[in-house]
Amino acid sequence: MANIKEIARMAGVSVTTVSRVLNNHPYVSETKRTAVLNTIEKLNYTRNMNAVHLITGRTHAIAVIIPNINIFYFSVIIEGLAQEALLAQYRLILCQTDYRHEEELKVLEMLRNKEIDGVVIVSTRMSSEVIDEYTAYGPIVICQDRGERRFSSVYIEHYSAFRSGLQYLHDKGYEQIGYCEGRQHGSSSSIRQIAFSDFLSATGQPFQEEWMMYNCMNEEDGGRVLHQLLKMKNRPNALIISGDHVAAGLIIEAWKNGIRIPEDLAVIGFDDQPIGRLLGLTTIDNQLPEMGVTAFRIIYDQIQNNDSHPVHRKLEYRIIERSTV
């Protein structure tokens, strides 16, 4: 098998020049670069990337912990990550975990074993203490607010964002507000539930257990929620829904069943997804693409600068007014 010494001999250049060409170094003349590349092709040379990684101490790969690839909330964050990774010529290794603790730990073990340069956690059930332990092996960024930890974070304040959405409905005159959520016991969803409970207490609105609907993840779930509402004797006149795709499914099913939006039922979402824009959905923009972009930039800078100091970035949300409230 050919090696760089043989390539250098046949191309009539130094080993250093061959190394520079292999690493795409700019300070090589076109004549020498062409000679090296032609020799590499003639010898059918393939670099031993394991050896390269050992020498450079980097793999140019970042693992991404994502519970489910088909949840739109997560996929938009991935889009932002992938956009920046492509610009930086970094590979993303997507690790779907289904929130299983053992699968999430496998990814962190990849960091310990130097198989990757860092980890971005889109969503997880792992405790902050567990994640902290693995920062000894490389940079970790999480797309959640976990406070001041040894790992970095990028996030929006779900509590204040949700309270703002609820207050927006209240200011529009809605006092019978229902709530659709994804996972009942997720870290961000738990914060939103506290916001909802505090809002009801602050405004003197009654708590209606049947108006709290969980496991709402996609359009079909939105349609299911609409049919739940139709069966209620006393139903809300407004809904806050933690996902635009769920809201879209509900709106489409409402139209099919003669429910007018917003005259009979006002709807506010939480994402600002394209499908929501098409349907004129009033929503809370939680900066998901920017979250992915920011997460990659943080971890890339830490890798390049060999800097383990944690960075915490809060993104600003905003309410986008359209036609469903």
Phi and psi in degrees as GROMACS dihedral restraints (atoms count N, CA, C in turn):
[ dihedral_restraints ]
;  ai    aj    ak    al  type     phi  dphi    fc
    3     4     5     6     1   -66.7    20    10
    4     5     6     7     1   150.0    20    10
    6     7     8     9     1  -130.2    20    10
    7     8     9    10     1   176.3    20    10
    9    10    11    12     1   -69.4    20    10
   10    11    12    13     1   -24.2    20    10
   12    13    14    15     1   -66.1    20    10
   13    14    15    16     1   -41.5    20    10
   15    16    17    18     1   -67.6    20    10
   16    17    18    19     1   -39.4    20    10
   18    19    20    21     1   -61.4    20    10
   19    20    21    22     1   -43.5    20    10
   21    22    23    24     1   -61.9    20    10
   22    23    24    25     1   -43.6    20    10
   24    25    26    27     1   -62.5    20    10
   25    26    27    28     1   -46.0    20    10
   27    28    29    30     1   -72.6    20    10
   28    29    30    31     1   -30.7    20    10
   30    31    32    33     1   -86.6    20    10
   31    32    33    34     1   -10.9    20    10
   33    34    35    36     1    72.9    20    10
   34    35    36    37     1    34.6    20    10
   36    37    38    39     1  -131.5    20    10
   37    38    39    40     1   176.9    20    10
   39    40    41    42     1   -83.2    20    10
   40    41    42    43     1   161.9    20    10
   42    43    44    45     1   -61.8    20    10
   43    44    45    46     1   -36.3    20    10
   45    46    47    48     1   -60.9    20    10
   46    47    48    49     1   -41.1    20    10
   48    49    50    51     1   -63.5    20    10
   49    50    51    52     1   -42.6    20    10
   51    52    53    54     1   -59.9    20    10
   52    53    54    55     1   -44.7    20    10
   54    55    56    57     1   -60.5    20    10
   55    56    57    58     1   -41.0    20    10
   57    58    59    60     1   -64.5    20    10
   58    59    60    61     1   -40.7    20    10
   60    61    62    63     1   -65.0    20    10
   61    62    63    64     1   -43.9    20    10
   63    64    65    66     1   -62.6    20    10
   64    65    66    67     1   -31.1    20    10
   66    67    68    69     1   -98.4    20    10
   67    68    69    70     1    13.1    20    10
   69    70    71    72     1    58.4    20    10
   70    71    72    73     1    37.8    20    10
   72    73    74    75     1   -72.9    20    10
   73    74    75    76     1   137.6    20    10
   75    76    77    78     1   -72.6    20    10
   76    77    78    79     1   -24.8    20    10
   78    79    80    81     1   -89.7    20    10
   79    80    81    82     1    62.3    20    10
   81    82    83    84     1  -137.7    20    10
   82    83    84    85     1   132.3    20    10
   84    85    86    87     1   -66.2    20    10
   85    86    87    88     1   152.9    20    10
   87    88    89    90     1   -62.5    20    10
   88    89    90    91     1   -34.1    20    10
   90    91    92    93     1   -63.3    20    10
   91    92    93    94     1   -47.9    20    10
   93    94    95    96     1   -69.2    20    10
   94    95    96    97     1   -39.5    20    10
   96    97    98    99     1   -60.6    20    10
   97    98    99   100     1   -44.2    20    10
   99   100   101   102     1   -63.6    20    10
  100   101   102   103     1   -41.7    20    10
  102   103   104   105     1   -62.0    20    10
  103   104   105   106     1   -43.2    20    10
  105   106   107   108     1   -65.9    20    10
  106   107   108   109     1   -47.3    20    10
  108   109   110   111     1   -62.8    20    10
  109   110   111   112     1   -38.9    20    10
  111   112   113   114     1   -65.0    20    10
  112   113   114   115     1   -40.4    20    10
  114   115   116   117     1   -66.0    20    10
  115   116   117   118     1   -41.3    20    10
  117   118   119   120     1   -59.0    20    10
  118   119   120   121     1   -42.9    20    10
  120   121   122   123     1   -66.9    20    10
  121   122   123   124     1   -40.9    20    10
  123   124   125   126     1   -64.3    20    10
  124   125   126   127     1   -38.5    20    10
  126   127   128   129     1   -87.3    20    10
  127   128   129   130     1    -5.7    20    10
  129   130   131   132     1    56.1    20    10
  130   131   132   133     1    45.5    20    10
  132   133   134   135     1   -74.9    20    10
  133   134   135   136     1   136.1    20    10
  135   136   137   138     1  -127.5    20    10
  136   137   138   139     1   130.5    20    10
  138   139   140   141     1   -71.5    20    10
  139   140   141   142     1   143.5    20    10
  141   142   143   144     1   -85.1    20    10
  142   143   144   145     1    97.6    20    10
  144   145   146   147     1   -66.6    20    10
  145   146   147   148     1   -28.6    20    10
  147   148   149   150     1   -61.5    20    10
  148   149   150   151     1   -41.2    20    10
  150   151   152   153     1   -67.4    20    10
  151   152   153   154     1   -40.0    20    10
  153   154   155   156     1   -60.5    20    10
  154   155   156   157     1   -44.4    20    10
  156   157   158   159     1   -63.5    20    10
  157   158   159   160     1   -37.6    20    10
  159   160   161   162     1   -64.8    20    10
  160   161   162   163     1   -39.0    20    10
  162   163   164   165     1   -71.8    20    10
  163   164   165   166     1   -47.1    20    10
  165   166   167   168     1   -83.2    20    10
  166   167   168   169     1   -22.3    20    10
  168   169   170   171     1    76.2    20    10
  169   170   171   172     1    12.1    20    10
  171   172   173   174     1  -135.8    20    10
  172   173   174   175     1   148.3    20    10
  174   175   176   177     1  -106.6    20    10
  175   176   177   178     1   -11.7    20    10
  177   178   179   180     1    55.4    20    10
  178   179   180   181     1    38.2    20    10
  180   181   182   183     1  -139.2    20    10
  181   182   183   184     1   139.6    20    10
  183   184   185   186     1  -125.0    20    10
  184   185   186   187     1   131.4    20    10
  186   187   188   189     1   -87.5    20    10
  187   188   189   190     1   144.3    20    10
  189   190   191   192     1  -122.4    20    10
  190   191   192   193     1   118.1    20    10
  192   193   194   195     1   -85.0    20    10
  193   194   195   196     1   117.3    20    10
  195   196   197   198     1  -135.1    20    10
  196   197   198   199     1   127.5    20    10
  198   199   200   201     1   -63.3    20    10
  199   200   201   202     1   -47.3    20    10
  201   202   203   204     1  -143.4    20    10
  202   203   204   205     1   132.0    20    10
  204   205   206   207     1   -75.2    20    10
  205   206   207   208     1   -22.1    20    10
  207   208   209   210     1   -97.6    20    10
  208   209   210   211     1     9.9    20    10
  210   211   212   213     1   -91.3    20    10
  211   212   213   214     1   125.1    20    10
  213   214   215   216     1   -63.2    20    10
  214   215   216   217     1   -36.6    20    10
  216   217   218   219     1   -53.8    20    10
  217   218   219   220     1   -46.8    20    10
  219   220   221   222     1   -72.4    20    10
  220   221   222   223     1   -40.2    20    10
  222   223   224   225     1   -65.6    20    10
  223   224   225   226     1   -30.8    20    10
  225   226   227   228     1   -71.2    20    10
  226   227   228   229     1   -37.6    20    10
  228   229   230   231     1   -62.8    20    10
  229   230   231   232     1   -42.9    20    10
  231   232   233   234     1   -59.7    20    10
  232   233   234   235     1   -38.8    20    10
  234   235   236   237     1   -58.6    20    10
  235   236   237   238     1   -43.8    20    10
  237   238   239   240     1   -64.9    20    10
  238   239   240   241     1   -41.7    20    10
  240   241   242   243     1   -60.5    20    10
  241   242   243   244     1   -47.3    20    10
  243   244   245   246     1   -65.2    20    10
  244   245   246   247     1   -36.7    20    10
  246   247   248   249     1   -59.3    20    10
  247   248   249   250     1   -46.1    20    10
  249   250   251   252     1   -73.9    20    10
  250   251   252   253     1   -35.8    20    10
  252   253   254   255     1   -62.9    20    10
  253   254   255   256     1   -38.9    20    10
  255   256   257   258     1   -63.9    20    10
  256   257   258   259     1   -42.9    20    10
  258   259   260   261     1   -62.5    20    10
  259   260   261   262     1   -35.9    20    10
  261   262   263   264     1   -89.0    20    10
  262   263   264   265     1     0.1    20    10
  264   265   266   267     1    57.9    20    10
  265   266   267   268     1    44.4    20    10
  267   268   269   270     1  -111.8    20    10
  268   269   270   271     1   146.5    20    10
  270   271   272   273     1   -92.2    20    10
  271   272   273   274     1   140.6    20    10
  273   274   275   276     1  -104.3    20    10
  274   275   276   277     1   130.2    20    10
  276   277   278   279     1  -106.6    20    10
  277   278   279   280     1   106.2    20    10
  279   280   281   282     1   -81.9    20    10
  280   281   282   283     1   125.0    20    10
  282   283   284   285     1  -118.6    20    10
  283   284   285   286     1   100.1    20    10
  285   286   287   288     1   -80.4    20    10
  286   287   288   289     1   125.0    20    10
  288   289   290   291     1  -115.5    20    10
  289   290   291   292     1   -15.7    20    10
  291   292   293   294     1    55.7    20    10
  292   293   294   295     1    29.8    20    10
  294   295   296   297     1    61.0    20    10
  295   296   297   298     1    19.9    20    10
  297   298   299   300     1   -83.6    20    10
  298   299   300   301     1   125.9    20    10
  300   301   302   303     1   -58.4    20    10
  301   302   303   304     1   -42.3    20    10
  303   304   305   306     1   -66.3    20    10
  304   305   306   307     1   -32.8    20    10
  306   307   308   309     1   -72.6    20    10
  307   308   309   310     1   -37.8    20    10
  309   310   311   312     1   -65.3    20    10
  310   311   312   313     1   -39.8    20    10
  312   313   314   315     1   -65.0    20    10
  313   314   315   316     1   -33.8    20    10
  315   316   317   318     1   -57.9    20    10
  316   317   318   319     1   -38.3    20    10
  318   319   320   321     1   -68.6    20    10
  319   320   321   322     1   -42.9    20    10
  321   322   323   324     1   -65.4    20    10
  322   323   324   325     1   -30.8    20    10
  324   325   326   327     1   -67.2    20    10
  325   326   327   328     1   -30.8    20    10
  327   328   329   330     1   -60.3    20    10
  328   329   330   331     1   -37.3    20    10
  330   331   332   333     1   -68.3    20    10
  331   332   333   334     1   -43.1    20    10
  333   334   335   336     1   -60.2    20    10
  334   335   336   337     1   -37.1    20    10
  336   337   338   339     1   -87.3    20    10
  337   338   339   340     1     6.9    20    10
  339   340   341   342     1    63.7    20    10
  340   341   342   343     1    27.7    20    10
  342   343   344   345     1   -80.2    20    10
  343   344   345   346     1   -17.4    20    10
  345   346   347   348     1  -140.5    20    10
  346   347   348   349     1   166.3    20    10
  348   349   350   351     1   -93.7    20    10
  349   350   351   352     1   -19.4    20    10
  351   352   353   354     1  -173.6    20    10
  352   353   354   355     1   174.4    20    10
  354   355   356   357     1  -134.3    20    10
  355   356   357   358     1   131.5    20    10
  357   358   359   360     1  -107.6    20    10
  358   359   360   361     1   126.0    20    10
  360   361   362   363     1  -106.1    20    10
  361   362   363   364     1   111.8    20    10
  363   364   365   366     1   -76.1    20    10
  364   365   366   367     1   -43.6    20    10
  366   367   368   369     1  -159.5    20    10
  367   368   369   370     1   145.5    20    10
  369   370   371   372     1  -157.7    20    10
  370   371   372   373     1   160.2    20    10
  372   373   374   375     1  -101.0    20    10
  373   374   375   376     1    -3.4    20    10
  375   376   377   378     1   -64.3    20    10
  376   377   378   379     1   145.8    20    10
  378   379   380   381     1   -73.3    20    10
  379   380   381   382     1   156.4    20    10
  381   382   383   384     1   -62.7    20    10
  382   383   384   385     1   -32.7    20    10
  384   385   386   387     1   -64.0    20    10
  385   386   387   388     1   -39.9    20    10
  387   388   389   390     1   -65.5    20    10
  388   389   390   391     1   -46.2    20    10
  390   391   392   393     1   -62.5    20    10
  391   392   393   394     1   -41.7    20    10
  393   394   395   396     1   -52.7    20    10
  394   395   396   397     1   -41.4    20    10
  396   397   398   399     1   -58.9    20    10
  397   398   399   400     1   -33.7    20    10
  399   400   401   402     1   -86.5    20    10
  400   401   402   403     1    -4.8    20    10
  402   403   404   405     1   -68.7    20    10
  403   404   405   406     1   -13.3    20    10
  405   406   407   408     1   -67.3    20    10
  406   407   408   409     1   -18.1    20    10
  408   409   410   411     1  -106.6    20    10
  409   410   411   412     1    -4.1    20    10
  411   412   413   414     1   155.6    20    10
  412   413   414   415     1   170.7    20    10
  414   415   416   417     1   -71.5    20    10
  415   416   417   418     1   143.3    20    10
  417   418   419   420     1  -133.9    20    10
  418   419   420   421     1   132.6    20    10
  420   421   422   423     1  -123.8    20    10
  421   422   423   424     1   133.9    20    10
  423   424   425   426     1  -118.6    20    10
  424   425   426   427     1   141.6    20    10
  426   427   428   429     1   -92.9    20    10
  427   428   429   430     1    49.2    20    10
  429   430   431   432     1  -148.8    20    10
  430   431   432   433     1   157.1    20    10
  432   433   434   435     1   -88.3    20    10
  433   434   435   436     1   109.3    20    10
  435   436   437   438     1  -114.7    20    10
  436   437   438   439     1    12.9    20    10
  438   439   440   441     1    78.4    20    10
  439   440   441   442     1  -163.0    20    10
  441   442   443   444     1   -81.5    20    10
  442   443   444   445     1   102.5    20    10
  444   445   446   447     1  -124.3    20    10
  445   446   447   448     1  -179.8    20    10
  447   448   449   450     1   -79.9    20    10
  448   449   450   451     1   -14.8    20    10
  450   451   452   453     1  -100.0    20    10
  451   452   453   454     1   160.6    20    10
  453   454   455   456     1   -86.2    20    10
  454   455   456   457     1   165.6    20    10
  456   457   458   459     1  -151.2    20    10
  457   458   459   460     1   152.3    20    10
  459   460   461   462     1  -136.8    20    10
  460   461   462   463     1   133.9    20    10
  462   463   464   465     1  -163.5    20    10
  463   464   465   466     1   166.9    20    10
  465   466   467   468     1  -114.1    20    10
  466   467   468   469     1   161.3    20    10
  468   469   470   471     1   -85.0    20    10
  469   470   471   472     1    98.9    20    10
  471   472   473   474     1   -62.2    20    10
  472   473   474   475     1   -33.9    20    10
  474   475   476   477     1   -62.6    20    10
  475   476   477   478     1   -55.4    20    10
  477   478   479   480     1   -69.1    20    10
  478   479   480   481     1   -32.6    20    10
  480   481   482   483     1   -63.5    20    10
  481   482   483   484     1   -43.8    20    10
  483   484   485   486     1   -70.9    20    10
  484   485   486   487     1   -40.3    20    10
  486   487   488   489     1   -61.4    20    10
  487   488   489   490     1   -38.2    20    10
  489   490   491   492     1   -63.3    20    10
  490   491   492   493     1   -42.4    20    10
  492   493   494   495     1   -63.2    20    10
  493   494   495   496     1   -42.0    20    10
  495   496   497   498     1   -66.1    20    10
  496   497   498   499     1   -41.9    20    10
  498   499   500   501     1   -64.5    20    10
  499   500   501   502     1   -36.1    20    10
  501   502   503   504     1   -60.5    20    10
  502   503   504   505     1   -44.8    20    10
  504   505   506   507     1   -63.4    20    10
  505   506   507   508     1   -43.6    20    10
  507   508   509   510     1   -62.2    20    10
  508   509   510   511     1   -42.1    20    10
  510   511   512   513     1   -65.9    20    10
  511   512   513   514     1   -24.3    20    10
  513   514   515   516     1   -83.6    20    10
  514   515   516   517     1    -0.6    20    10
  516   517   518   519     1   100.4    20    10
  517   518   519   520     1     6.9    20    10
  519   520   521   522     1   -89.9    20    10
  520   521   522   523     1   125.5    20    10
  522   523   524   525     1  -126.1    20    10
  523   524   525   526     1     8.4    20    10
  525   526   527   528     1  -127.6    20    10
  526   527   528   529     1    84.0    20    10
  528   529   530   531     1  -108.2    20    10
  529   530   531   532     1   126.1    20    10
  531   532   533   534     1   -99.7    20    10
  532   533   534   535     1   173.8    20    10
  534   535   536   537     1  -145.9    20    10
  535   536   537   538     1   126.4    20    10
  537   538   539   540     1  -112.4    20    10
  538   539   540   541     1   129.1    20    10
  540   541   542   543     1  -130.1    20    10
  541   542   543   544     1   159.3    20    10
  543   544   545   546     1   -79.3    20    10
  544   545   546   547     1  -108.7    20    10
  546   547   548   549     1   -73.7    20    10
  547   548   549   550     1   133.1    20    10
  549   550   551   552     1   -68.2    20    10
  550   551   552   553     1   -34.4    20    10
  552   553   554   555     1  -112.3    20    10
  553   554   555   556     1    21.4    20    10
  555   556   557   558     1   -72.3    20    10
  556   557   558   559     1   158.9    20    10
  558   559   560   561     1   -64.7    20    10
  559   560   561   562     1   -47.0    20    10
  561   562   563   564     1   -72.5    20    10
  562   563   564   565     1   -40.0    20    10
  564   565   566   567     1   -66.3    20    10
  565   566   567   568     1   -33.0    20    10
  567   568   569   570     1   -64.0    20    10
  568   569   570   571     1   -38.9    20    10
  570   571   572   573     1   -64.2    20    10
  571   572   573   574     1   -42.1    20    10
  573   574   575   576     1   -65.2    20    10
  574   575   576   577     1   -35.4    20    10
  576   577   578   579     1   -66.3    20    10
  577   578   579   580     1   -37.3    20    10
  579   580   581   582     1   -63.9    20    10
  580   581   582   583     1   -41.9    20    10
  582   583   584   585     1   -60.1    20    10
  583   584   585   586     1   -41.7    20    10
  585   586   587   588     1   -65.0    20    10
  586   587   588   589     1   -45.8    20    10
  588   589   590   591     1   -62.4    20    10
  589   590   591   592     1   -43.9    20    10
  591   592   593   594     1   -64.4    20    10
  592   593   594   595     1   -37.7    20    10
  594   595   596   597     1   -63.7    20    10
  595   596   597   598     1   -44.9    20    10
  597   598   599   600     1   -60.2    20    10
  598   599   600   601     1   -42.5    20    10
  600   601   602   603     1   -64.3    20    10
  601   602   603   604     1   -42.3    20    10
  603   604   605   606     1   -68.6    20    10
  604   605   606   607     1   -31.2    20    10
  606   607   608   609     1  -101.8    20    10
  607   608   609   610     1    -1.2    20    10
  609   610   611   612     1    71.8    20    10
  610   611   612   613     1    21.1    20    10
  612   613   614   615     1   -84.9    20    10
  613   614   615   616     1   144.1    20    10
  615   616   617   618     1   -73.1    20    10
  616   617   618   619     1   149.1    20    10
  618   619   620   621     1   -87.6    20    10
  619   620   621   622     1   122.9    20    10
  621   622   623   624     1  -114.7    20    10
  622   623   624   625     1   108.1    20    10
  624   625   626   627     1   -59.3    20    10
  625   626   627   628     1   -36.8    20    10
  627   628   629   630     1   -72.7    20    10
  628   629   630   631     1   -11.9    20    10
  630   631   632   633     1   -85.9    20    10
  631   632   633   634     1    -2.8    20    10
  633   634   635   636     1   -98.8    20    10
  634   635   636   637     1   112.2    20    10
  636   637   638   639     1  -120.8    20    10
  637   638   639   640     1   127.6    20    10
  639   640   641   642     1  -112.3    20    10
  640   641   642   643     1   175.5    20    10
  642   643   644   645     1    59.2    20    10
  643   644   645   646     1    39.9    20    10
  645   646   647   648     1  -101.0    20    10
  646   647   648   649     1   104.6    20    10
  648   649   650   651     1  -118.9    20    10
  649   650   651   652     1   -23.1    20    10
  651   652   653   654     1  -148.3    20    10
  652   653   654   655     1  -174.5    20    10
  654   655   656   657     1   -60.7    20    10
  655   656   657   658     1   -41.0    20    10
  657   658   659   660     1   -60.9    20    10
  658   659   660   661     1   -38.0    20    10
  660   661   662   663     1   -65.2    20    10
  661   662   663   664     1   -36.1    20    10
  663   664   665   666     1   -62.1    20    10
  664   665   666   667     1   -41.6    20    10
  666   667   668   669     1   -63.1    20    10
  667   668   669   670     1   -38.5    20    10
  669   670   671   672     1   -62.8    20    10
  670   671   672   673     1   -41.3    20    10
  672   673   674   675     1   -62.2    20    10
  673   674   675   676     1   -41.0    20    10
  675   676   677   678     1   -58.8    20    10
  676   677   678   679     1   -42.1    20    10
  678   679   680   681     1   -70.1    20    10
  679   680   681   682     1   -30.4    20    10
  681   682   683   684     1   -63.1    20    10
  682   683   684   685     1   -41.8    20    10
  684   685   686   687     1   -63.3    20    10
  685   686   687   688     1   -40.1    20    10
  687   688   689   690     1   -63.2    20    10
  688   689   690   691     1   -25.2    20    10
  690   691   692   693     1   -85.3    20    10
  691   692   693   694     1    -9.8    20    10
  693   694   695   696     1   -82.5    20    10
  694   695   696   697     1   137.0    20    10
  696   697   698   699     1   -72.3    20    10
  697   698   699   700     1   -39.8    20    10
  699   700   701   702     1  -119.5    20    10
  700   701   702   703     1   108.8    20    10
  702   703   704   705     1  -119.6    20    10
  703   704   705   706     1   158.8    20    10
  705   706   707   708     1   -68.5    20    10
  706   707   708   709     1   157.9    20    10
  708   709   710   711     1  -103.3    20    10
  709   710   711   712     1     3.4    20    10
  711   712   713   714     1  -153.4    20    10
  712   713   714   715     1   150.3    20    10
  714   715   716   717     1  -131.8    20    10
  715   716   717   718     1   137.7    20    10
  717   718   719   720     1  -108.0    20    10
  718   719   720   721     1   126.6    20    10
  720   721   722   723     1  -124.7    20    10
  721   722   723   724     1   125.5    20    10
  723   724   725   726     1   -84.7    20    10
  724   725   726   727     1    51.6    20    10
  726   727   728   729     1   169.7    20    10
  727   728   729   730     1   123.7    20    10
  729   730   731   732     1   -66.7    20    10
  730   731   732   733     1   -30.7    20    10
  732   733   734   735     1   -68.6    20    10
  733   734   735   736     1   -36.6    20    10
  735   736   737   738     1   -64.5    20    10
  736   737   738   739     1   -45.5    20    10
  738   739   740   741     1   -60.8    20    10
  739   740   741   742     1   -39.7    20    10
  741   742   743   744     1   -63.4    20    10
  742   743   744   745     1   -44.1    20    10
  744   745   746   747     1   -61.0    20    10
  745   746   747   748     1   -40.6    20    10
  747   748   749   750     1   -65.3    20    10
  748   749   750   751     1   -44.4    20    10
  750   751   752   753     1   -62.0    20    10
  751   752   753   754     1   -45.0    20    10
  753   754   755   756     1   -62.8    20    10
  754   755   756   757     1   -42.4    20    10
  756   757   758   759     1   -68.6    20    10
  757   758   759   760     1   -33.1    20    10
  759   760   761   762     1   -63.0    20    10
  760   761   762   763     1   -44.8    20    10
  762   763   764   765     1   -59.2    20    10
  763   764   765   766     1   -41.0    20    10
  765   766   767   768     1   -62.6    20    10
  766   767   768   769     1   -28.9    20    10
  768   769   770   771     1  -105.2    20    10
  769   770   771   772     1    16.5    20    10
  771   772   773   774     1    74.0    20    10
  772   773   774   775     1    17.4    20    10
  774   775   776   777     1   -90.3    20    10
  775   776   777   778     1   121.3    20    10
  777   778   779   780     1   -84.6    20    10
  778   779   780   781     1   134.9    20    10
  780   781   782   783     1  -113.0    20    10
  781   782   783   784     1   118.0    20    10
  783   784   785   786     1  -101.8    20    10
  784   785   786   787     1     4.1    20    10
  786   787   788   789     1   -57.7    20    10
  787   788   789   790     1   -43.9    20    10
  789   790   791   792     1   -93.5    20    10
  790   791   792   793     1   -30.5    20    10
  792   793   794   795     1  -152.5    20    10
  793   794   795   796     1   116.9    20    10
  795   796   797   798     1   -85.8    20    10
  796   797   798   799     1   147.1    20    10
  798   799   800   801     1  -137.2    20    10
  799   800   801   802     1   130.7    20    10
  801   802   803   804     1  -125.3    20    10
  802   803   804   805     1   133.2    20    10
  804   805   806   807     1   -99.6    20    10
  805   806   807   808     1  -167.2    20    10
  807   808   809   810     1  -155.1    20    10
  808   809   810   811     1    80.8    20    10
  810   811   812   813     1   176.7    20    10
  811   812   813   814     1   -47.3    20    10
  813   814   815   816     1    63.4    20    10
  814   815   816   817     1    64.1    20    10
  816   817   818   819     1   -95.3    20    10
  817   818   819   820     1   158.0    20    10
  819   820   821   822     1   -54.3    20    10
  820   821   822   823     1   -40.1    20    10
  822   823   824   825     1   -63.4    20    10
  823   824   825   826     1   -33.5    20    10
  825   826   827   828     1   -68.0    20    10
  826   827   828   829     1   -38.1    20    10
  828   829   830   831     1   -64.1    20    10
  829   830   831   832     1   -40.4    20    10
  831   832   833   834     1   -62.2    20    10
  832   833   834   835     1   -35.4    20    10
  834   835   836   837     1   -91.6    20    10
  835   836   837   838     1     1.6    20    10
  837   838   839   840     1    70.3    20    10
  838   839   840   841     1    33.8    20    10
  840   841   842   843     1   -77.2    20    10
  841   842   843   844     1   124.3    20    10
  843   844   845   846     1   -69.0    20    10
  844   845   846   847     1   133.3    20    10
  846   847   848   849     1  -152.6    20    10
  847   848   849   850     1   168.9    20    10
  849   850   851   852     1  -103.8    20    10
  850   851   852   853     1   115.8    20    10
  852   853   854   855     1   -80.8    20    10
  853   854   855   856     1   111.3    20    10
  855   856   857   858     1  -102.0    20    10
  856   857   858   859     1    20.6    20    10
  858   859   860   861     1    59.6    20    10
  859   860   861   862     1    42.8    20    10
  861   862   863   864     1   -64.2    20    10
  862   863   864   865     1   -47.5    20    10
  864   865   866   867     1   -58.8    20    10
  865   866   867   868     1   -42.0    20    10
  867   868   869   870     1   -64.9    20    10
  868   869   870   871     1   -30.8    20    10
  870   871   872   873     1   -62.9    20    10
  871   872   873   874     1   -43.7    20    10
  873   874   875   876     1   -65.5    20    10
  874   875   876   877     1   -44.1    20    10
  876   877   878   879     1   -59.4    20    10
  877   878   879   880     1   -47.9    20    10
  879   880   881   882     1   -65.8    20    10
  880   881   882   883     1   -41.0    20    10
  882   883   884   885     1   -59.2    20    10
  883   884   885   886     1   -43.7    20    10
  885   886   887   888     1   -66.8    20    10
  886   887   888   889     1   -42.8    20    10
  888   889   890   891     1   -62.5    20    10
  889   890   891   892     1   -38.0    20    10
  891   892   893   894     1   -62.8    20    10
  892   893   894   895     1   -51.1    20    10
  894   895   896   897     1   -70.3    20    10
  895   896   897   898     1   -34.0    20    10
  897   898   899   900     1   -64.9    20    10
  898   899   900   901     1   -44.6    20    10
  900   901   902   903     1   -62.2    20    10
  901   902   903   904     1   -39.1    20    10
  903   904   905   906     1   -66.4    20    10
  904   905   906   907     1   -38.8    20    10
  906   907   908   909     1   -65.9    20    10
  907   908   909   910     1   -47.7    20    10
  909   910   911   912     1   -65.0    20    10
  910   911   912   913     1   -36.1    20    10
  912   913   914   915     1   -97.8    20    10
  913   914   915   916     1     3.1    20    10
  915   916   917   918     1    50.2    20    10
  916   917   918   919     1    47.0    20    10
  918   919   920   921     1  -112.8    20    10
  919   920   921   922     1   118.5    20    10
  921   922   923   924     1   -96.9    20    10
  922   923   924   925     1     2.9    20    10
  924   925   926   927     1   -68.4    20    10
  925   926   927   928     1   124.7    20    10
  927   928   929   930     1   -68.7    20    10
  928   929   930   931     1   146.0    20    10
  930   931   932   933     1  -121.5    20    10
  931   932   933   934     1   135.8    20    10
  933   934   935   936     1  -125.9    20    10
  934   935   936   937     1   119.5    20    10
  936   937   938   939     1  -121.2    20    10
  937   938   939   940     1   124.9    20    10
  939   940   941   942     1  -100.2    20    10
  940   941   942   943     1   127.5    20    10
  942   943   944   945     1   -96.1    20    10
  943   944   945   946     1   151.2    20    10
  945   946   947   948     1   -92.0    20    10
  946   947   948   949     1   133.9    20    10
  948   949   950   951     1   -93.8    20    10
  949   950   951   952     1   166.9    20    10
  951   952   953   954     1  -154.3    20    10
  952   953   954   955     1   150.0    20    10
  954   955   956   957     1   -89.3    20    10
  955   956   957   958     1   128.2    20    10
  957   958   959   960     1  -105.4    20    10
  958   959   960   961     1   113.9    20    10
  960   961   962   963     1   -83.6    20    10
  961   962   963   964     1   124.5    20    10
  963   964   965   966     1  -130.3    20    10
  964   965   966   967     1  -132.6    20    10
  966   967   968   969     1  -113.5    20    10
  967   968   969   970     1     5.6    20    10
  969   970   971   972     1   -98.9    20    10
  970   971   972   973     1     6.2    20    10
